[in-house]
């Protein structure tokens, strides 16, 4: 059982209870934007792929918010991504390209690549902690990404399991229930402060902040600064492993 605790962790009150780490995925673990830009460039069209990636992300997030507010029925992330993608195909005139290649691009979120620190960082953390996802991504998307990028998850948890998108309480309760079973036994690792704050306030998960300044252009600098309200502020997953004594 992965219950050993380092000297570093003992320096933070309460972290001796942590046995599992749950990770946000998009932005925290995987570099979604550069992956999509890279795949778009390989498609061979003279499209502003940075804008394309940004609009894809913004589009699906707006639909997630509509689901959360009850403005539309539940739909998993693959459905929302595909719906947004179809609009972008029209806007960016991708219909002129071979259908097979466009279809391949539509599944790019299943092939998102991790940040450089992720695989070595997770390898170190896995020696001491159970590792799981806690993502708005749906189950098959997260499973495909795990296999494609060789992410060493012990457990895959998705908002699809409770049909409630983060930051709804039910999504964070998944991590506490499946990886705890007490919320204080689970540390949530994320690069977005709204996500961490919701996890701590609604369920009582322990928190670790990992800033990702290269996630996308125009990030508010205040969103990248350490926050004393979180249990750990780390530069990346390698630094998190060091701080947890792994």
N, C-alpha and C positions, 0 to 999 in steps of 0.2 A: 504493500500500500504506500502511496506517495504522500506521507504525512510528515516527513522530516522537515524541520524548520531551521533556517540559517541564523547565524548571529546577526546578520543584517536585518532580517525580518523581525527579530526580537526587539530591535530598536524602535519599532513602530507599534504602539499599543494595539492589541487585538489581532495583529497579523499572524500570531502563532496558531490561530484557529483555521487559517486559510488552507484548504486542501485542493481547491480547483481554481483554474483560471478560465473565464469565459471571454471570448474576443468578439468585438465588432469586426466586420470584415471589410466592407467597402471604404477605402481610404486608410483604415488602420492596418490591415494585413495586406491588402492588395492595392496596387497602383492602377486603379481602373482607367484613369484618363489616358495615361501614356500607352496602356495596352490597346485601348480602342483606337487611338491615333495611329499606332504602329500597324494595326490590322487594316485600318482605312487606307493608309499609304500603300500597303501591299495590294490593295484592290485596284490601284492604278488610276483612279479618277482625280482630277484636279479640284478637289474639294478642300475647304478649310476644315480639316479634320478635328482641330482643337475646338472650334465652334460646334461642330457636329457632336462631339463627345459631351460638351457642356450642355447642349440642348437635350441630348438623350437623358442625361442625368436629371436635369431640371424638370423635364417632362414626366419621367416616371415618379419623381418625388411629389409633383403636384397631384398626380393620381393617387399616390399613397395617402396624401392628406385628404383627398375626397373620400377615400375608403374610411379613414379614421373618423371623419366627421359624419359618416352615415349618408353622404351625398350619392354614393353608388354602392352596389353590393360588394361583398368580399371578392377579391381576385388576387391570385398569388403574383409574385413579382415578375415571373416569366410572362404572364399575360399582360401586365402593365408595361413591361419593357417592349414587348412585341407591338402593342398598340401605339406606343410612342414612336417606335422605329418606323412603322408604316407611314406615319405622317412625315418623318424625315426623308424617307425614300422619295416622296413626292416633292418636298421642298428642295432637296439637293439633287433632284433629277437622276437618282440612281437606277431608275427603271430602264435606262439605256444600257446598263451593264448586264452581263450574263446572270440569269436568275439564280443559278447554283452558287455563284460567288457572293451575291447579295444575301442569299439565305445563310451562307456561312458567316458573314459579318453579323447578321441578326442574332447569332448565338455567341457573340464575343464575350458576354458577361460570364459565360460558363468557362472561359479560358483566361480569366484575369490573372496576371502575374504578380507574385508577391514582391514587396520591397526587398532590397538587398539584405537587410538585417534580419528578415523574418525567419527564414529556414534555419540559420545557425542559432538564432535566439530561441526559437521553439524547441530545437533539439536540446538546448541546455535546460530550459524550463520543464521539459517533459521528464527529466530525470527525477524531479521532485513533486510535480503537480500533475493532476489530471487536466487535460486541455480540451476545451470545447468551443464551439461557435455560439454566438447569440446574435443572429442577423435577421434583417428583413428579407434577405434572400430566401427563396423557397428551397425545399429539400433537394430536389434533383439538381438545381443549379449549384448549391453548395457541395453536393457530392461530386458532381463533375469537376468543379474547381479543385476540390481536394485531390482527386485522381490526377488531373492535368498538371497541377503545380506541386504535387507530392507534399501536401500540407498534412502534418502528423496529428490530426485530430483524434482524440479518444471518443468523442461524442459530437454529433452534429445536432444543434438545436436551431430551429427556425420559427419565425413568427407565424409561419403557415400552420404550425402544430396547434396554435390556439386561435388562429385567424384574428389576431390583433397586432397591428404594426407598432413598433417602438415610435414614440415613447409611452405607449399604453402600459399600464401596470402588469397586465397579464403576460406580456412578452418577457419582462424581467423575472417574473415569478417562475418561468420555465427554468431559468438558470438556477435559482434557489432550490427548486423542487428536485431537479434531476442531478445537479452537481454538488448539492449541499449535504444533507437536506436543509440545513440552517443557512439563512442568507449570509451570515457572517463567515461562513466557511467558503464563500465564493468571492473571488476578486474579478471585477469586470474591467477589461482593458479596452480603451477606446481612444480615438483621436479627436472626438467631437464632444465639446463640453456639455451641450444640451443632453446628450446621451448619457454621459457619466452622472450628471446631476440628477436626472430622472431615475437612474438605477439606484443611486444612493438614497434619494428622498422617498421613493415610492415603495421600495422593497428592502432597502438596507444592505445592499451589496457593498463590499469593500471596493475601492476604485483605484485604478492606475491610469494616468494620463500619458499618452504618447503623441506629441505634436507631429504633424506631417505637413511641413511648410510647402512641399512640392506637390501636394495633392491636386491643386488647381489654382489658376491665377486669381489674384484679388482677395486672397484670404485676409480677413481682418487680423492685424498683428496681435490684438488682444486675445484672439482665440488660440494663439500659439504659446502664450506665456504660462509658466507654471502656476498652479492654483493650490494654495495651502489647504483648501477644503477637501482635496483628494488625498488618499493615503500615500500614494507614491506619484511623483512626477519624474518621468524618465525620458531620456533623449530618443531612445528606440528600444527594440526588444532585447538587444544585447545588454544595454544599460539596465533594463528591467531585470534581466536574469542576474546581473551583478548585484543589484540592490537587494534581490531576494536570496542572494547567496548561492546561486546555482552555477 
